[in-house]
Amino acid sequence: MDTTNWQWFKIGDLFDIELSRGDIKYKQSIQGDIPLVSAGESNNGIVGYIDEAGDGIAEIFKGNNITVDMFCNVYYQKDRFYSVSHGRVNILTPKFSMNKYIALFITSLINREKYKYSYGRAVYSNETANITIKLPAKDNKPDWDYIEKFVKESIFPKLPSKSLDVWNNTLDTSPIINEKYSLNTDNWKWFKIGELFDIEKGHEIIKELTEGETPLISAKYGNNGVDSFVYSPTEIFEGDVITTSSNGQPGISYYQQNKFCATGDVNILIPKFKTSSYICLFISTIIENETYRFNYGRKWGKGKMEIHKIKLPATQDGEPDWVFMENYIKSLPYSRMI
């Protein structure tokens, strides 16, 4: 893209910026269909879905807005939503005619400013208004027609078909199983991770690898742990396993469907049982709940992980209830996407 004729624009000149009123807390809210947006690096900032009544104070924001949280995680909110308060999420309402194509372009540019911010330098409303982004311009105004055309012709044709279904509201979000499963843990039992999985360590050194097509899993948060795609790694692991970071923020876990290689900061959990993507997703979530026990100074190495216990649904015979785990994931919205 030739940016020679692009110009700088302040976010505050392009958007009205506001915060949510009230003090909505997801765990204290009635579950429903309205997304609740908070500060976060995943799931479009959505922490859950609550009842339309909310807390009686906060308002439901219209869709076709952009949210920027205090850490400069930026998302396009297609549908109406609630937002948490305390200044953690800035709601950007466009002063121009914005559509999903233009929004995608703008969110990508604002996200590039993320490196400037942290917990000690949060992105509050005044800061958000002063963020400047460089846009294609015509007559000293943003060239929205060019931006929309560029995204339609250059970006969208490269997106996976399921991603396009999300954008076009043609995605089937209904669960595979139309049955509700309780997560009452009274009858769950403790199991050593090493009893359920063979655990191996990755060993790739990032700086020694060249660009290729094999996913390289690292201790990175987000993007399913994929750091990059590399060529000719020394060891490739098969899919249908769980990867868990042992360093950085130990415990961050992902299901790996396809073949991959991994750095030495990653434990690879190879099931000793007949598994499925649904079971792996259930267990990886349980494992990630253990992250609070570890940190940079107390890593979660292979030996510690083998003897570490996690609590899982169990059958009357005291064995892990694999059927329940699979069916529970299948009963969740969007399970057809897995």
TORFIBA-848485 format. One record per residue (C-alpha): residue in one letter; z, x, y; residue number from 0. Coordinates in pm, 1 decimal, padded with zeros to 6 digits, m for minus. Layout:
residu:A | up:Z | east:X | north:Y | num:NUM
...
//
This chain:
residu:M | up:00000.0 | east:00000.0 | north:00000.0 | num:0
residu:D | up:m00099.7 | east:00136.2 | north:00338.1 | num:1
residu:T | up:00202.4 | east:00082.5 | north:00566.2 | num:2
residu:T | up:00047.8 | east:00243.5 | north:00873.0 | num:3
residu:N | up:00030.3 | east:m00081.1 | north:01067.9 | num:4
residu:W | up:00356.9 | east:m00227.1 | north:00943.8 | num:5
residu:Q | up:00635.9 | east:m00293.8 | north:01193.1 | num:6
residu:W | up:01016.9 | east:m00307.9 | north:01184.4 | num:7
residu:F | up:01192.1 | east:m00645.3 | north:01203.9 | num:8
residu:K | up:01561.9 | east:m00733.0 | north:01215.1 | num:9
residu:I | up:01690.2 | east:m00971.9 | north:00950.2 | num:10
residu:G | up:01874.7 | east:m01162.4 | north:01223.5 | num:11
residu:D | up:01542.2 | east:m01231.8 | north:01398.2 | num:12
residu:L | up:01391.8 | east:m01373.4 | north:01080.0 | num:13
residu:F | up:01688.2 | east:m01566.9 | north:00936.6 | num:14
residu:D | up:01988.3 | east:m01770.2 | north:01038.9 | num:15
residu:I | up:02290.4 | east:m01617.7 | north:00864.6 | num:16
residu:E | up:02597.9 | east:m01813.9 | north:00760.3 | num:17
residu:L | up:02891.5 | east:m01806.5 | north:00519.5 | num:18
residu:S | up:03037.3 | east:m02068.6 | north:00291.3 | num:19
residu:R | up:03336.7 | east:m02272.5 | north:00399.4 | num:20
residu:G | up:03614.5 | east:m02363.1 | north:00157.8 | num:21
residu:D | up:03749.8 | east:m02141.8 | north:m00117.4 | num:22
residu:I | up:03568.6 | east:m02228.5 | north:m00437.8 | num:23
residu:K | up:03694.1 | east:m02048.6 | north:m00749.1 | num:24
residu:Y | up:03487.1 | east:m02089.7 | north:m01061.7 | num:25
residu:K | up:03779.8 | east:m02095.9 | north:m01305.2 | num:26
residu:Q | up:03946.8 | east:m02371.2 | north:m01102.4 | num:27
residu:S | up:03631.2 | east:m02580.5 | north:m01068.3 | num:28
residu:I | up:03496.3 | east:m02859.7 | north:m01284.8 | num:29
residu:Q | up:03189.3 | east:m02746.7 | north:m01476.3 | num:30
residu:G | up:02861.5 | east:m02901.7 | north:m01371.9 | num:31
residu:D | up:02500.4 | east:m02827.7 | north:m01283.1 | num:32
residu:I | up:02524.9 | east:m02662.2 | north:m00940.1 | num:33
residu:P | up:02504.2 | east:m02278.3 | north:m00939.8 | num:34
residu:L | up:02797.8 | east:m02095.2 | north:m00781.1 | num:35
residu:V | up:02682.4 | east:m01769.8 | north:m00622.4 | num:36
residu:S | up:02922.0 | east:m01478.9 | north:m00583.4 | num:37
residu:A | up:02896.2 | east:m01101.4 | north:m00540.0 | num:38
residu:G | up:02736.7 | east:m00944.1 | north:m00845.9 | num:39
residu:E | up:02458.4 | east:m00727.1 | north:m00981.1 | num:40
residu:S | up:02318.6 | east:m00968.4 | north:m01237.7 | num:41
residu:N | up:02226.8 | east:m01330.3 | north:m01316.6 | num:42
residu:N | up:02095.7 | east:m01385.4 | north:m00963.5 | num:43
residu:G | up:02455.1 | east:m01361.3 | north:m00839.9 | num:44
residu:I | up:02547.5 | east:m01679.5 | north:m01028.0 | num:45
residu:V | up:02894.4 | east:m01671.7 | north:m01186.7 | num:46
residu:G | up:02872.5 | east:m02021.2 | north:m01332.6 | num:47
residu:Y | up:02778.3 | east:m02383.3 | north:m01273.0 | num:48
residu:I | up:03017.3 | east:m02633.2 | north:m01116.1 | num:49
residu:D | up:03037.9 | east:m03001.5 | north:m01038.6 | num:50
residu:E | up:02855.1 | east:m03131.2 | north:m00733.2 | num:51
residu:A | up:03186.1 | east:m03231.4 | north:m00572.2 | num:52
residu:G | up:03285.6 | east:m02864.8 | north:m00536.4 | num:53
residu:D | up:03620.3 | east:m02818.6 | north:m00363.7 | num:54
residu:G | up:03558.7 | east:m03095.2 | north:m00110.6 | num:55
residu:I | up:03523.2 | east:m02846.3 | north:00174.7 | num:56
residu:A | up:03234.8 | east:m02613.3 | north:00095.4 | num:57
residu:E | up:02882.1 | east:m02740.4 | north:00141.0 | num:58
residu:I | up:02589.9 | east:m02720.0 | north:m00096.3 | num:59
residu:F | up:02324.1 | east:m02493.1 | north:00047.6 | num:60
residu:K | up:01961.4 | east:m02594.6 | north:00018.9 | num:61
residu:G | up:01727.4 | east:m02400.9 | north:m00202.3 | num:62
residu:N | up:01456.3 | east:m02165.8 | north:m00077.4 | num:63
residu:N | up:01719.8 | east:m01934.1 | north:00074.5 | num:64
residu:I | up:01812.1 | east:m01570.3 | north:00022.2 | num:65
residu:T | up:02165.5 | east:m01450.7 | north:m00054.6 | num:66
residu:V | up:02293.7 | east:m01103.7 | north:00033.5 | num:67
residu:D | up:02637.4 | east:m01019.2 | north:m00101.7 | num:68
residu:M | up:02884.4 | east:m00768.2 | north:00041.0 | num:69
residu:F | up:02735.3 | east:m00487.8 | north:m00173.9 | num:70
residu:C | up:02377.3 | east:m00570.6 | north:m00068.4 | num:71
residu:N | up:02275.9 | east:m00734.5 | north:m00393.7 | num:72
residu:V | up:01993.3 | east:m00961.0 | north:m00281.1 | num:73
residu:Y | up:01857.0 | east:m01269.8 | north:m00456.5 | num:74
residu:Y | up:01620.1 | east:m01555.6 | north:m00386.6 | num:75
residu:Q | up:01790.6 | east:m01889.6 | north:m00452.5 | num:76
residu:K | up:01518.6 | east:m02129.6 | north:m00552.0 | num:77
residu:D | up:01744.6 | east:m02431.7 | north:m00603.1 | num:78
residu:R | up:02043.3 | east:m02567.7 | north:m00412.4 | num:79
residu:F | up:02370.7 | east:m02386.9 | north:m00473.9 | num:80
residu:Y | up:02732.8 | east:m02335.4 | north:m00379.8 | num:81
residu:S | up:02863.7 | east:m01998.9 | north:m00264.1 | num:82
residu:V | up:03207.0 | east:m01837.9 | north:m00273.9 | num:83
residu:S | up:03374.6 | east:m01769.1 | north:00059.3 | num:84
residu:H | up:03575.1 | east:m01472.4 | north:00195.1 | num:85
residu:G | up:03257.1 | east:m01329.6 | north:00349.9 | num:86
residu:R | up:03133.8 | east:m01201.0 | north:00017.1 | num:87
residu:V | up:02794.6 | east:m01373.5 | north:00030.1 | num:88
residu:N | up:02567.9 | east:m01411.6 | north:00332.6 | num:89
residu:I | up:02326.6 | east:m01705.4 | north:00315.5 | num:90
residu:L | up:01994.0 | east:m01636.0 | north:00485.3 | num:91
residu:T | up:01803.5 | east:m01945.6 | north:00593.9 | num:92
residu:P | up:01450.1 | east:m01860.6 | north:00710.4 | num:93
residu:K | up:01340.4 | east:m01936.2 | north:01065.6 | num:94
residu:F | up:00980.5 | east:m01938.2 | north:00940.2 | num:95
residu:S | up:00795.1 | east:m02113.2 | north:00659.4 | num:96
residu:M | up:00906.7 | east:m01917.1 | north:00353.5 | num:97
residu:N | up:00795.1 | east:m01966.1 | north:m00004.6 | num:98
residu:K | up:00889.1 | east:m01793.4 | north:m00330.6 | num:99
residu:Y | up:00618.4 | east:m01527.7 | north:m00292.8 | num:100
residu:I | up:00732.1 | east:m01420.3 | north:00052.6 | num:101
residu:A | up:01095.8 | east:m01437.3 | north:m00058.6 | num:102
residu:L | up:01029.1 | east:m01203.9 | north:m00351.2 | num:103
residu:F | up:00869.8 | east:m00952.1 | north:m00115.7 | num:104
residu:I | up:01159.7 | east:m00964.4 | north:00132.4 | num:105
residu:T | up:01436.8 | east:m00944.3 | north:m00130.0 | num:106
residu:S | up:01273.4 | east:m00631.1 | north:m00271.4 | num:107
residu:L | up:01277.0 | east:m00466.4 | north:00071.5 | num:108
residu:I | up:01638.5 | east:m00558.6 | north:00152.0 | num:109
residu:N | up:01746.9 | east:m00433.4 | north:m00191.5 | num:110
residu:R | up:01612.4 | east:m00090.4 | north:m00099.2 | num:111
residu:E | up:01886.8 | east:m00070.8 | north:00164.7 | num:112
residu:K | up:02159.1 | east:m00104.2 | north:m00098.6 | num:113
residu:Y | up:02233.2 | east:00269.5 | north:m00114.0 | num:114
residu:K | up:02386.4 | east:00250.4 | north:00234.0 | num:115
residu:Y | up:02669.0 | east:00017.9 | north:00134.3 | num:116
residu:S | up:02984.9 | east:00021.8 | north:m00075.8 | num:117
residu:Y | up:03325.4 | east:m00143.6 | north:m00099.1 | num:118
residu:G | up:03436.5 | east:00057.6 | north:00203.8 | num:119
residu:R | up:03122.9 | east:m00035.5 | north:00398.1 | num:120
residu:A | up:03052.5 | east:m00392.2 | north:00306.9 | num:121
residu:V | up:02754.7 | east:m00598.4 | north:00420.7 | num:122
residu:Y | up:02913.9 | east:m00868.0 | north:00635.9 | num:123
residu:S | up:02720.8 | east:m01112.7 | north:00853.6 | num:124
residu:N | up:02686.9 | east:m00888.5 | north:01160.5 | num:125
residu:E | up:02576.4 | east:m00598.6 | north:00943.9 | num:126
residu:T | up:02325.0 | east:m00817.5 | north:00762.1 | num:127
residu:A | up:02174.6 | east:m00939.8 | north:01089.9 | num:128
residu:N | up:02114.9 | east:m00578.9 | north:01198.1 | num:129
residu:I | up:01940.0 | east:m00465.0 | north:00879.5 | num:130
residu:T | up:01580.0 | east:m00377.8 | north:00961.7 | num:131
residu:I | up:01291.6 | east:m00399.2 | north:00717.0 | num:132
residu:K | up:00934.1 | east:m00289.2 | north:00763.0 | num:133
residu:L | up:00676.4 | east:m00562.9 | north:00708.7 | num:134
residu:P | up:00298.7 | east:m00604.1 | north:00731.4 | num:135
residu:A | up:00237.9 | east:m00720.4 | north:01087.2 | num:136
residu:K | up:m00025.6 | east:m00898.7 | north:01288.8 | num:137
residu:D | up:00000.7 | east:m00952.2 | north:01664.1 | num:138
residu:N | up:00353.2 | east:m00807.5 | north:01652.7 | num:139
residu:K | up:00465.9 | east:m01073.8 | north:01405.7 | num:140
residu:P | up:00511.7 | east:m01056.3 | north:01028.6 | num:141
residu:D | up:00184.3 | east:m01123.8 | north:00850.8 | num:142
residu:W | up:00315.0 | east:m01386.1 | north:00609.7 | num:143
residu:D | up:m00033.4 | east:m01474.9 | north:00481.3 | num:144
residu:Y | up:m00097.7 | east:m01114.9 | north:00378.8 | num:145
residu:I | up:00246.3 | east:m01087.4 | north:00212.7 | num:146
residu:E | up:00194.8 | east:m01406.3 | north:00012.0 | num:147
residu:K | up:m00153.1 | east:m01299.9 | north:m00097.4 | num:148
residu:F | up:m00031.8 | east:m00953.2 | north:m00197.6 | num:149
residu:V | up:00247.2 | east:m01087.9 | north:m00418.7 | num:150
residu:K | up:00024.3 | east:m01353.3 | north:m00577.1 | num:151
residu:E | up:m00253.1 | east:m01106.6 | north:m00658.1 | num:152
residu:S | up:m00062.8 | east:m00783.0 | north:m00724.4 | num:153
residu:I | up:00283.3 | east:m00875.5 | north:m00852.7 | num:154
residu:F | up:00272.1 | east:m01211.1 | north:m01028.4 | num:155
residu:P | up:m00018.3 | east:m01130.1 | north:m01264.8 | num:156
residu:K | up:00196.9 | east:m00848.3 | north:m01407.7 | num:157
residu:L | up:00505.9 | east:m01060.7 | north:m01474.4 | num:158
residu:P | up:00591.1 | east:m01171.2 | north:m01831.3 | num:159
residu:S | up:00494.1 | east:m01528.1 | north:m01911.1 | num:160
residu:K | up:00861.3 | east:m01634.8 | north:m01940.8 | num:161
residu:S | up:00930.3 | east:m01503.9 | north:m01590.8 | num:162
residu:L | up:00641.3 | east:m01710.5 | north:m01459.6 | num:163
residu:D | up:00784.1 | east:m02014.8 | north:m01635.1 | num:164
residu:V | up:01107.5 | east:m01965.6 | north:m01439.0 | num:165
residu:W | up:00922.0 | east:m01948.7 | north:m01109.5 | num:166
residu:N | up:00703.7 | east:m02248.1 | north:m01188.6 | num:167
residu:N | up:00989.2 | east:m02469.8 | north:m01315.4 | num:168
residu:T | up:00816.5 | east:m02505.8 | north:m01654.6 | num:169
residu:L | up:01085.4 | east:m02322.7 | north:m01851.0 | num:170
residu:D | up:01255.6 | east:m02515.7 | north:m02129.1 | num:171
residu:T | up:01624.2 | east:m02447.7 | north:m02058.9 | num:172
residu:S | up:01757.8 | east:m02680.9 | north:m02327.1 | num:173
residu:P | up:01968.9 | east:m02517.4 | north:m02600.0 | num:174
residu:I | up:01838.8 | east:m02464.6 | north:m02951.7 | num:175
residu:I | up:02132.7 | east:m02662.1 | north:m03090.1 | num:176
residu:N | up:02250.4 | east:m02977.5 | north:m02911.8 | num:177
residu:E | up:02610.8 | east:m02943.9 | north:m03020.8 | num:178
residu:K | up:02919.1 | east:m02820.9 | north:m02835.4 | num:179
residu:Y | up:03133.3 | east:m02547.4 | north:m02987.8 | num:180
residu:S | up:03491.6 | east:m02478.2 | north:m02882.4 | num:181
residu:L | up:03603.1 | east:m02122.7 | north:m02809.2 | num:182
residu:N | up:03961.3 | east:m02191.0 | north:m02914.9 | num:183
residu:T | up:04073.4 | east:m01847.3 | north:m03036.3 | num:184
residu:D | up:04385.1 | east:m01960.2 | north:m03225.3 | num:185
residu:N | up:04218.2 | east:m01905.1 | north:m03563.1 | num:186
residu:W | up:04027.5 | east:m01592.4 | north:m03469.0 | num:187
residu:K | up:04120.9 | east:m01265.2 | north:m03641.6 | num:188
residu:W | up:04123.7 | east:m00896.4 | north:m03551.3 | num:189
residu:F | up:03859.4 | east:m00664.4 | north:m03694.8 | num:190
residu:K | up:03807.6 | east:m00291.2 | north:m03652.5 | num:191
residu:I | up:03470.3 | east:m00219.4 | north:m03495.7 | num:192
residu:G | up:03416.7 | east:00055.8 | north:m03754.4 | num:193
residu:E | up:03454.0 | east:m00201.2 | north:m04033.8 | num:194
residu:L | up:03166.8 | east:m00402.5 | north:m03892.4 | num:195
residu:F | up:02936.6 | east:m00127.9 | north:m03764.6 | num:196
residu:D | up:02823.7 | east:00223.7 | north:m03841.0 | num:197
residu:I | up:02859.1 | east:00405.4 | north:m03509.6 | num:198
residu:E | up:02627.9 | east:00686.5 | north:m03400.8 | num:199
residu:K | up:02596.9 | east:00869.2 | north:m03071.6 | num:200
residu:G | up:02284.3 | east:00922.2 | north:m02868.6 | num:201
residu:H | up:02204.5 | east:01278.8 | north:m02765.4 | num:202
residu:E | up:01900.3 | east:01281.5 | north:m02540.7 | num:203
residu:I | up:01923.3 | east:01491.3 | north:m02222.6 | num:204
residu:I | up:01744.1 | east:01305.6 | north:m01943.7 | num:205
residu:K | up:01617.3 | east:01611.5 | north:m01756.8 | num:206
residu:E | up:01441.4 | east:01740.5 | north:m02070.4 | num:207
residu:L | up:01234.7 | east:01424.7 | north:m02122.3 | num:208
residu:T | up:00895.1 | east:01331.3 | north:m01986.1 | num:209
residu:E | up:00764.0 | east:00988.6 | north:m01895.5 | num:210
residu:G | up:00645.9 | east:00774.2 | north:m02184.5 | num:211
residu:E | up:00685.5 | east:00434.0 | north:m02350.0 | num:212
residu:T | up:01018.4 | east:00456.0 | north:m02538.0 | num:213
residu:P | up:01320.7 | east:00297.6 | north:m02360.8 | num:214
residu:L | up:01595.1 | east:00551.0 | north:m02287.8 | num:215
residu:I | up:01938.6 | east:00387.2 | north:m02296.0 | num:216
residu:S | up:02208.9 | east:00551.9 | north:m02083.9 | num:217
residu:A | up:02553.7 | east:00457.9 | north:m01951.3 | num:218
residu:K | up:02375.3 | east:00273.6 | north:m01671.8 | num:219
residu:Y | up:02495.9 | east:m00072.7 | north:m01568.5 | num:220
residu:G | up:02224.9 | east:m00338.3 | north:m01558.3 | num:221
residu:N | up:01865.5 | east:m00351.2 | north:m01682.9 | num:222
residu:N | up:01997.3 | east:m00367.2 | north:m02042.3 | num:223
residu:G | up:02108.8 | east:m00006.2 | north:m02005.1 | num:224
residu:V | up:01749.4 | east:00119.2 | north:m01976.7 | num:225
residu:D | up:01741.0 | east:00429.6 | north:m01757.1 | num:226
residu:S | up:01369.8 | east:00503.3 | north:m01793.0 | num:227
residu:F | up:01084.9 | east:00515.6 | north:m02043.2 | num:228
residu:V | up:01026.7 | east:00851.5 | north:m02208.5 | num:229
residu:Y | up:00783.9 | east:01032.5 | north:m02436.6 | num:230
residu:S | up:00852.4 | east:01193.3 | north:m02775.3 | num:231
residu:P | up:01232.4 | east:01173.6 | north:m02794.6 | num:232
residu:T | up:01398.3 | east:01373.5 | north:m03072.2 | num:233
residu:E | up:01554.8 | east:01063.2 | north:m03230.3 | num:234
residu:I | up:01453.3 | east:00699.9 | north:m03214.2 | num:235
residu:F | up:01691.9 | east:00423.2 | north:m03318.4 | num:236
residu:E | up:01576.1 | east:00097.3 | north:m03471.8 | num:237
residu:G | up:01631.3 | east:m00231.5 | north:m03291.9 | num:238
residu:D | up:01874.1 | east:m00516.0 | north:m03373.0 | num:239
residu:V | up:02174.3 | east:m00302.8 | north:m03272.0 | num:240
residu:I | up:02429.4 | east:m00292.4 | north:m02991.3 | num:241
residu:T | up:02460.2 | east:m00004.9 | north:m02745.1 | num:242
residu:T | up:02790.0 | east:00059.0 | north:m02568.6 | num:243
residu:S | up:02856.1 | east:00312.7 | north:m02293.5 | num:244
residu:S | up:03125.2 | east:00568.9 | north:m02375.7 | num:245
residu:N | up:03125.2 | east:00731.9 | north:m02031.2 | num:246
residu:G | up:03103.8 | east:00620.1 | north:m01668.0 | num:247
residu:Q | up:03227.6 | east:00264.1 | north:m01714.3 | num:248
residu:P | up:03297.0 | east:00266.7 | north:m02090.0 | num:249
residu:G | up:03233.8 | east:m00055.9 | north:m02276.3 | num:250
residu:I | up:02922.9 | east:m00185.8 | north:m02099.7 | num:251
residu:S | up:02733.3 | east:m00332.1 | north:m02394.5 | num:252
residu:Y | up:02380.3 | east:m00453.8 | north:m02456.7 | num:253
residu:Y | up:02180.6 | east:m00590.0 | north:m02746.9 | num:254
residu:Q | up:01875.5 | east:m00374.1 | north:m02815.7 | num:255
residu:Q | up:01598.2 | east:m00571.1 | north:m02980.8 | num:256
residu:N | up:01336.9 | east:m00294.6 | north:m03003.1 | num:257
residu:K | up:01327.4 | east:00075.8 | north:m03089.3 | num:258
residu:F | up:01485.6 | east:00309.1 | north:m02833.9 | num:259
residu:C | up:01648.3 | east:00646.7 | north:m02777.7 | num:260
residu:A | up:01983.5 | east:00709.2 | north:m02608.4 | num:261
residu:T | up:02182.4 | east:00968.8 | north:m02416.6 | num:262
residu:G | up:02507.5 | east:01120.7 | north:m02539.6 | num:263
residu:D | up:02702.2 | east:00875.9 | north:m02320.4 | num:264
residu:V | up:02605.0 | east:00588.0 | north:m02547.8 | num:265
residu:N | up:02747.6 | east:00467.4 | north:m02880.6 | num:266
residu:I | up:02497.8 | east:00293.5 | north:m03107.3 | num:267
residu:L | up:02655.4 | east:00018.0 | north:m03319.6 | num:268
residu:I | up:02448.8 | east:m00041.5 | north:m03634.7 | num:269
residu:P | up:02558.7 | east:m00363.2 | north:m03814.1 | num:270
residu:K | up:02683.7 | east:m00339.8 | north:m04171.6 | num:271
residu:F | up:02618.9 | east:m00712.5 | north:m04208.7 | num:272
residu:K | up:02308.9 | east:m00931.0 | north:m04191.1 | num:273
residu:T | up:02272.3 | east:m00978.9 | north:m03819.6 | num:274
residu:S | up:02061.8 | east:m01161.6 | north:m03564.9 | num:275
residu:S | up:02004.9 | east:m01139.8 | north:m03191.3 | num:276
residu:Y | up:02248.9 | east:m01429.8 | north:m03140.3 | num:277
residu:I | up:02531.9 | east:m01262.6 | north:m03332.4 | num:278
residu:C | up:02476.4 | east:m00932.3 | north:m03152.1 | num:279
residu:L | up:02487.6 | east:m01105.4 | north:m02814.5 | num:280
residu:F | up:02814.3 | east:m01276.7 | north:m02908.3 | num:281
residu:I | up:02978.1 | east:m00952.6 | north:m03022.9 | num:282
residu:S | up:02846.2 | east:m00740.8 | north:m02734.9 | num:283
residu:T | up:03015.2 | east:m00983.8 | north:m02494.2 | num:284
residu:I | up:03344.0 | east:m00951.2 | north:m02684.3 | num:285
residu:I | up:03318.5 | east:m00572.1 | north:m02677.2 | num:286
residu:E | up:03243.5 | east:m00567.8 | north:m02304.7 | num:287
residu:N | up:03566.1 | east:m00759.3 | north:m02243.4 | num:288
residu:E | up:03746.3 | east:m00440.6 | north:m02349.6 | num:289
residu:T | up:03615.3 | east:m00236.8 | north:m02055.3 | num:290
residu:Y | up:03940.9 | east:m00273.9 | north:m01862.2 | num:291
residu:R | up:04111.2 | east:m00048.0 | north:m02118.7 | num:292
residu:F | up:03886.7 | east:00249.4 | north:m02040.5 | num:293
residu:N | up:03764.0 | east:00449.3 | north:m01743.1 | num:294
residu:Y | up:03607.1 | east:00783.1 | north:m01652.2 | num:295
residu:G | up:03931.7 | east:00962.0 | north:m01741.9 | num:296
residu:R | up:03976.4 | east:00766.7 | north:m02067.0 | num:297
residu:K | up:03639.1 | east:00754.5 | north:m02233.2 | num:298
residu:W | up:03551.9 | east:00534.6 | north:m02532.1 | num:299
residu:G | up:03418.5 | east:00789.4 | north:m02777.3 | num:300
residu:K | up:03290.4 | east:00729.9 | north:m03129.7 | num:301
residu:G | up:03627.7 | east:00799.2 | north:m03297.2 | num:302
residu:K | up:03823.5 | east:00565.7 | north:m03069.3 | num:303
residu:M | up:03563.9 | east:00293.6 | north:m03106.3 | num:304
residu:E | up:03570.0 | east:00303.8 | north:m03487.2 | num:305
residu:I | up:03940.7 | east:00213.5 | north:m03499.9 | num:306
residu:H | up:03939.3 | east:m00021.2 | north:m03198.8 | num:307
residu:K | up:03998.6 | east:m00386.7 | north:m03286.8 | num:308
residu:I | up:03823.5 | east:m00690.1 | north:m03144.3 | num:309
residu:K | up:03909.1 | east:m01054.9 | north:m03208.1 | num:310
residu:L | up:03633.6 | east:m01268.0 | north:m03361.2 | num:311
residu:P | up:03591.9 | east:m01618.2 | north:m03508.4 | num:312
residu:A | up:03692.3 | east:m01609.3 | north:m03875.5 | num:313
residu:T | up:03635.1 | east:m01819.6 | north:m04185.9 | num:314
residu:Q | up:03915.6 | east:m01953.4 | north:m04402.2 | num:315
residu:D | up:03863.8 | east:m01649.1 | north:m04625.6 | num:316
residu:G | up:03946.6 | east:m01420.7 | north:m04331.1 | num:317
residu:E | up:03591.7 | east:m01290.2 | north:m04290.4 | num:318
residu:P | up:03397.3 | east:m01291.0 | north:m03960.7 | num:319
residu:D | up:03238.5 | east:m01631.9 | north:m03911.0 | num:320
residu:W | up:02880.4 | east:m01518.8 | north:m03846.9 | num:321
residu:V | up:02747.7 | east:m01877.2 | north:m03864.6 | num:322
residu:F | up:02978.9 | east:m01992.2 | north:m03584.7 | num:323
residu:M | up:02886.6 | east:m01694.8 | north:m03363.2 | num:324
residu:E | up:02514.9 | east:m01757.6 | north:m03407.1 | num:325
residu:N | up:02540.8 | east:m02131.7 | north:m03352.8 | num:326
residu:Y | up:02760.9 | east:m02091.1 | north:m03045.4 | num:327
residu:I | up:02496.6 | east:m01878.0 | north:m02871.6 | num:328
residu:K | up:02225.4 | east:m02120.2 | north:m02981.4 | num:329
residu:S | up:02422.5 | east:m02405.0 | north:m02821.0 | num:330
residu:L | up:02409.4 | east:m02243.0 | north:m02476.4 | num:331
residu:P | up:02150.5 | east:m02327.7 | north:m02207.7 | num:332
residu:Y | up:01856.1 | east:m02084.6 | north:m02205.8 | num:333
residu:S | up:01916.0 | east:m01991.5 | north:m02571.1 | num:334
residu:R | up:01545.7 | east:m02060.7 | north:m02629.8 | num:335
residu:M | up:01472.9 | east:m01759.3 | north:m02410.6 | num:336
residu:I | up:01638.8 | east:m01516.7 | north:m02650.9 | num:337
//
